[in-house]
């Protein structure tokens, strides 16, 4: 998995290389997402297409938990960021043809964000961020009695890249000490994904709102 992240981290370094030195932030957060019900389409060769409105649960406090990792380079109240969100999706309303359908070793979304410090009447100084990137999805499913082999794609890890994905967030940072701060955030992610099933593929749009909290260091 770490090998897959090398390219976006190098891109972030290239973006910030020409900027004069200012401040780096590293953050790690947990959270709880609410998934919006959206269409799921499953296509298999020689079989009728399955169309349903998917209701996904994320079980954010069951390991592996929901988390948000972020590295930011700030200059003049603006930042370029690399962000990764780890989420799980368990289909709660399968049809009789679907024995199970999940994306649980990661519905991993990776973003390059542009962030801005701004002021709001209630929150005072806060951070608004917007970004786009790619989803790395690890599918587990059994459709019509055919179970997907989870090995494949990059390095036989079972992760399949797909896009687009969009990140929008509003964050309040509360300084705890000179180099440490608390993060309180509400975020909205929208993603399109297509993942394999035996003899076909599944296509879905995913959208969620999440309450996020965690800590960060700056240097």
C-alpha positions as a Python dict, from the first residue, in 0.01 Angstrom:
ca = {
    (1, 'X'): (0, 0, 0),
    (2, 'X'): (283, 241, 88),
    (3, 'X'): (432, 193, -259),
    (4, 'X'): (109, 319, -415),
    (5, 'X'): (139, 647, -217),
    (6, 'X'): (488, 739, -338),
    (7, 'X'): (371, 921, -655),
    (8, 'X'): (126, 1164, -487),
    (9, 'X'): (378, 1243, -214),
    (10, 'X'): (642, 1323, -477),
    (11, 'X'): (390, 1546, -658),
    (12, 'X'): (321, 1734, -335),
    (13, 'X'): (694, 1784, -282),
    (14, 'X'): (734, 1916, -637),
    (15, 'X'): (448, 2162, -592),
    (16, 'X'): (598, 2305, -273),
    (17, 'X'): (967, 2289, -367),
    (18, 'X'): (976, 2636, -520),
    (19, 'X'): (801, 2801, -225),
    (20, 'X'): (1002, 2975, 44),
    (21, 'X'): (1017, 2790, 373),
    (22, 'X'): (718, 2836, 597),
    (23, 'X'): (526, 2573, 791),
    (24, 'X'): (452, 2201, 755),
    (25, 'X'): (154, 2030, 920),
    (26, 'X'): (107, 1655, 976),
    (27, 'X'): (-233, 1536, 1098),
    (28, 'X'): (-403, 1210, 1189),
    (29, 'X'): (-776, 1199, 1254),
    (30, 'X'): (-1059, 959, 1322),
    (31, 'X'): (-1421, 1011, 1238),
    (32, 'X'): (-1770, 888, 1161),
    (33, 'X'): (-1913, 905, 806),
    (34, 'X'): (-2276, 904, 698),
    (35, 'X'): (-2316, 739, 357),
    (36, 'X'): (-2578, 869, 114),
    (37, 'X'): (-2782, 605, -70),
    (38, 'X'): (-2684, 612, -438),
    (39, 'X'): (-2713, 378, -741),
    (40, 'X'): (-2509, 57, -768),
    (41, 'X'): (-2494, -129, -1101),
    (42, 'X'): (-2352, -482, -1136),
    (43, 'X'): (-2287, -625, -1482),
    (44, 'X'): (-2197, -990, -1549),
    (45, 'X'): (-2150, -1153, -1887),
    (46, 'X'): (-2459, -1346, -1993),
    (47, 'X'): (-2667, -1226, -1697),
    (48, 'X'): (-2924, -947, -1649),
    (49, 'X'): (-2778, -624, -1513),
    (50, 'X'): (-2849, -562, -1145),
    (51, 'X'): (-2955, -208, -1055),
    (52, 'X'): (-3025, -101, -698),
    (53, 'X'): (-3003, 197, -467),
    (54, 'X'): (-2722, 90, -237),
    (55, 'X'): (-2729, 147, 137),
    (56, 'X'): (-2374, 116, 273),
    (57, 'X'): (-2259, 97, 634),
    (58, 'X'): (-1899, 187, 724),
    (59, 'X'): (-1854, 52, 1080),
    (60, 'X'): (-1607, 338, 1147),
    (61, 'X'): (-1513, 225, 1499),
    (62, 'X'): (-1447, -140, 1409),
    (63, 'X'): (-1090, -217, 1302),
    (64, 'X'): (-963, -113, 1062),
    (65, 'X'): (-1122, 213, 1173),
    (66, 'X'): (-1211, 517, 964),
    (67, 'X'): (-916, 756, 950),
    (68, 'X'): (-789, 1068, 773),
    (69, 'X'): (-416, 1135, 726),
    (70, 'X'): (-293, 1467, 592),
    (71, 'X'): (38, 1641, 517),
    (72, 'X'): (25, 2014, 439),
    (73, 'X'): (271, 2284, 337),
    (74, 'X'): (144, 2628, 445),
    (75, 'X'): (249, 2966, 312),
    (76, 'X'): (66, 3299, 354),
    (77, 'X'): (-252, 3133, 489),
    (78, 'X'): (-269, 2894, 191),
    (79, 'X'): (-155, 2534, 162),
    (80, 'X'): (-102, 2245, -74),
    (81, 'X'): (-190, 1915, 90),
    (82, 'X'): (-176, 1541, 38),
    (83, 'X'): (-467, 1368, 211),
    (84, 'X'): (-577, 1007, 239),
    (85, 'X'): (-908, 881, 377),
    (86, 'X'): (-959, 517, 472),
    (87, 'X'): (-1322, 408, 468),
    (88, 'X'): (-1508, 76, 447),
    (89, 'X'): (-1832, 5, 261),
    (90, 'X'): (-2063, -285, 349),
    (91, 'X'): (-2375, -326, 137),
    (92, 'X'): (-2675, -357, 371),
    (93, 'X'): (-2953, -423, 119),
    (94, 'X'): (-2830, -694, -123),
    (95, 'X'): (-3064, -850, -376),
    (96, 'X'): (-3105, -1232, -386),
    (97, 'X'): (-2833, -1247, -655),
    (98, 'X'): (-2581, -1071, -429),
    (99, 'X'): (-2446, -1294, -151),
    (100, 'X'): (-2228, -1010, -23),
    (101, 'X'): (-2069, -693, -159),
    (102, 'X'): (-1816, -481, 25),
    (103, 'X'): (-1510, -263, -21),
    (104, 'X'): (-1346, -308, 317),
    (105, 'X'): (-969, -333, 294),
    (106, 'X'): (-1012, 14, 178),
    (107, 'X'): (-1235, 246, -8),
    (108, 'X'): (-921, 459, 7),
    (109, 'X'): (-948, 807, -138),
    (110, 'X'): (-631, 1009, -197),
    (111, 'X'): (-642, 1382, -264),
    (112, 'X'): (-429, 1679, -354),
    (113, 'X'): (-601, 1967, -173),
    (114, 'X'): (-579, 2343, -192),
    (115, 'X'): (-655, 2494, 149),
    (116, 'X'): (-722, 2846, 271),
    (117, 'X'): (-748, 3004, 615),
    (118, 'X'): (-1059, 3217, 642),
    (119, 'X'): (-1286, 3372, 906),
    (120, 'X'): (-1647, 3288, 982),
    (121, 'X'): (-1878, 3462, 1233),
    (122, 'X'): (-1909, 3163, 1467),
    (123, 'X'): (-1586, 2970, 1407),
    (124, 'X'): (-1356, 3273, 1378),
    (125, 'X'): (-1042, 3151, 1195),
    (126, 'X'): (-1090, 2817, 1021),
    (127, 'X'): (-960, 2622, 722),
    (128, 'X'): (-1155, 2559, 402),
    (129, 'X'): (-1013, 2290, 177),
    (130, 'X'): (-1110, 2149, -160),
    (131, 'X'): (-933, 1875, -350),
    (132, 'X'): (-950, 1604, -610),
    (133, 'X'): (-776, 1274, -660),
    (134, 'X'): (-813, 902, -707),
    (135, 'X'): (-984, 617, -523),
    (136, 'X'): (-799, 292, -447),
    (137, 'X'): (-1075, 36, -395),
    (138, 'X'): (-1030, -316, -259),
    (139, 'X'): (-1342, -514, -347),
    (140, 'X'): (-1477, -827, -180),
    (141, 'X'): (-1793, -976, -329),
    (142, 'X'): (-1987, -1285, -428),
    (143, 'X'): (-2243, -1242, -705),
    (144, 'X'): (-2467, -1530, -819),
    (145, 'X'): (-2250, -1772, -624),
    (146, 'X'): (-1924, -1655, -784),
    (147, 'X'): (-1671, -1519, -535),
    (148, 'X'): (-1412, -1264, -645),
    (149, 'X'): (-1044, -1355, -609),
    (150, 'X'): (-907, -1062, -409),
    (151, 'X'): (-558, -1083, -558),
    (152, 'X'): (-493, -869, -861),
    (153, 'X'): (-411, -518, -980),
    (154, 'X'): (-104, -346, -829),
    (155, 'X'): (149, -588, -677),
    (156, 'X'): (-134, -846, -637),
    (157, 'X'): (-268, -640, -346),
    (158, 'X'): (-621, -624, -486),
    (159, 'X'): (-641, -244, -510),
    (160, 'X'): (-803, -94, -820),
    (161, 'X'): (-760, 278, -901),
    (162, 'X'): (-1062, 471, -1020),
    (163, 'X'): (-1165, 836, -1045),
    (164, 'X'): (-1287, 1104, -1006),
    (165, 'X'): (-1314, 1180, -637),
    (166, 'X'): (-1374, 1519, -475),
    (167, 'X'): (-1303, 1642, -122),
    (168, 'X'): (-1462, 1945, 48),
    (169, 'X'): (-1400, 2021, 415),
    (170, 'X'): (-1425, 2291, 680),
    (171, 'X'): (-1187, 2260, 974),
    (172, 'X'): (-1138, 2435, 1307),
    (173, 'X'): (-787, 2409, 1450),
    (174, 'X'): (-752, 2459, 1828),
    (175, 'X'): (-396, 2524, 1944),
    (176, 'X'): (-298, 2308, 2243),
    (177, 'X'): (72, 2394, 2262),
    (178, 'X'): (332, 2566, 2048),
    (179, 'X'): (358, 2277, 1802),
    (180, 'X'): (39, 2076, 1869),
    (181, 'X'): (-324, 2140, 1781),
    (182, 'X'): (-665, 1974, 1787),
    (183, 'X'): (-860, 1927, 1463),
    (184, 'X'): (-1241, 1945, 1441),
    (185, 'X'): (-1374, 1898, 1088),
    (186, 'X'): (-1681, 1834, 879),
    (187, 'X'): (-1610, 1691, 535),
    (188, 'X'): (-1796, 1583, 223),
    (189, 'X'): (-1652, 1332, -23),
    (190, 'X'): (-1794, 1233, -362),
    (191, 'X'): (-1642, 946, -561),
    (192, 'X'): (-1709, 731, -865),
    (193, 'X'): (-1577, 377, -857),
    (194, 'X'): (-1582, 65, -1070),
    (195, 'X'): (-1455, -259, -920),
    (196, 'X'): (-1438, -614, -1054),
    (197, 'X'): (-1684, -895, -996),
    (198, 'X'): (-1647, -1241, -1147),
    (199, 'X'): (-1730, -1215, -1521),
    (200, 'X'): (-1798, -844, -1499),
    (201, 'X'): (-1780, -526, -1296),
    (202, 'X'): (-1969, -314, -1046),
    (203, 'X'): (-2012, 62, -1090),
    (204, 'X'): (-2114, 299, -814),
    (205, 'X'): (-2123, 658, -705),
    (206, 'X'): (-2042, 713, -340),
    (207, 'X'): (-2101, 1025, -131),
    (208, 'X'): (-2067, 1079, 241),
    (209, 'X'): (-2062, 1344, 511),
    (210, 'X'): (-1823, 1285, 799),
    (211, 'X'): (-1748, 1435, 1139),
    (212, 'X'): (-1373, 1420, 1193),
    (213, 'X'): (-1154, 1487, 1496),
    (214, 'X'): (-787, 1434, 1568),
    (215, 'X'): (-454, 1598, 1627),
    (216, 'X'): (-173, 1760, 1437),
    (217, 'X'): (180, 1889, 1470),
    (218, 'X'): (333, 2188, 1293),
    (219, 'X'): (698, 2270, 1234),
}
